[in-house]
Amino acid sequence: GRKEFTKSIKELYNYFGIDGLDLDWEYPTVSGFPGHKHQLQDKPNFTKLVKEIRNLGYKYQLTFAAGASKRYLDSAVEWKRVMKKVDYVNIMSYDMSGGSKTAHHTNLLSSPDQPRSADFVVKALLDMGIPAKKLIIGGAFYGKVFEGVENVNNGLSQPGKLRSTGGSVNYRNIPTTLSAASGWEQHWDDAAKAPYMYNPTLKQFYT
């Protein structure tokens, strides 16, 4: 599979004249999208994949997308080996909310209620010895809507579930989809450095 994949990459960059490639494997060794296969061998296999791409004579920019959880940091990548072969790691510092409790989707800093943050991931990678110049923060241009959220703390850190329809709202659609006229109120969490919205009438929370 690796040989076929790397061969196809070489054909693509020769034909189209591309000057960069971002690998988005979600995720080696840890669960991602429901039903996607993941196994312990993925960790060394990802390293082999990066090496084989470089061994093809691929001299252009090579990056990869990385999850922003401690589980991913600890289990998914052989960081020292991989970072020697790539130009940057694109940190997916979003999708940090989900499950049965409201939380920030893409918070900059950690807070008592949400230790996972962009700052947490960056510091963890720096502690591993990864150069700061190879770290790129990913920003989210969309957010998530939780429903069934009681009006406590403006809906933050409260029980709720992702809205079954229209659960994701793009940034550009906020003024029309989540307008003040329809009851949405804007809020700011200064500890996490993150914005969020709450609609007390609909009992919905947007992060």
Protein Blocks (a to p, Z undefined) as FASTA:
>chain_A
ZZmmmmmmmmmmmmnopabdcdddddehiacdehiacdfklmmmmmmmmmmmmmnopabd
cdddddfbfklmmmmpcfklmmmmpmbdcddfehkbgcjbdcdfbdfbdcfklmbcfklm
mmmmmmnopafklpccdddfbdcddehiacehhhpapacdddfbhpaccfklmmmmmcfk
nopacdddfklopaddddfklopacZZ
